[in-house]
Amino acid sequence: MINTRSTTWRGLTETERAGEPIALLKAHPTLMKRPVIDDNGALYLGWDKAVQAALLG
């Protein structure tokens, strides 16, 4: 769930990156991949080709 392509991620030290994901997200909410889509209980993360195919089929 962490967006490792974000500028926030690139600005973190290796020690910070090795931290617990929940703590990272609390400290840096912009690290969370978006969007999170709930489709009748099925959760999708992001908007890549696989998610688009599953939802727009």
C-alpha positions in Angstrom: 0.0 0.0 0.0 3.0 2.3 0.1 3.7 4.3 -3.0 7.4 3.8 -3.6 7.3 6.0 -6.7 6.3 9.2 -4.7 8.7 12.1 -4.0 8.0 11.6 -0.3 9.3 8.0 -0.5 12.4 9.1 -2.4 13.1 11.7 0.3 13.2 9.2 3.1 16.4 7.7 4.4 17.0 4.0 4.1 16.4 3.7 7.9 13.0 5.4 7.5 12.1 3.2 4.6 12.8 0.1 6.7 10.3 1.2 9.3 6.9 -0.3 10.0 4.5 0.5 7.1 1.7 1.6 9.5 4.1 4.0 11.2 5.3 5.3 7.9 1.7 6.0 6.7 0.8 7.7 10.0 3.9 10.0 9.7 3.5 10.5 5.9 -0.1 10.0 4.7 0.9 10.9 1.1 2.8 7.6 0.9 -0.5 5.6 0.6 -1.2 4.5 -2.9 -4.4 5.9 -4.2 -7.1 5.3 -5.0 -8.4 2.4 -2.9 -11.6 1.1 -4.6 -14.2 -1.0 -2.9 -16.3 -2.9 -5.4 -18.9 -4.9 -3.5 -16.3 -6.1 -1.0 -13.5 -6.6 -3.5 -10.7 -4.0 -2.8 -8.5 -2.6 -5.5 -5.4 -0.5 -5.0 -4.3 2.0 -7.6 -5.5 2.5 -11.1 -3.3 0.3 -13.3 -4.3 -1.8 -16.3 -5.2 -4.8 -14.2 -7.6 -2.8 -12.0 -9.1 -1.1 -15.0 -9.6 -4.5 -16.7 -11.2 -5.9 -13.6 -13.6 -3.0 -13.1 -14.3 -2.0 -16.7 -13.9 -5.4 -18.2 
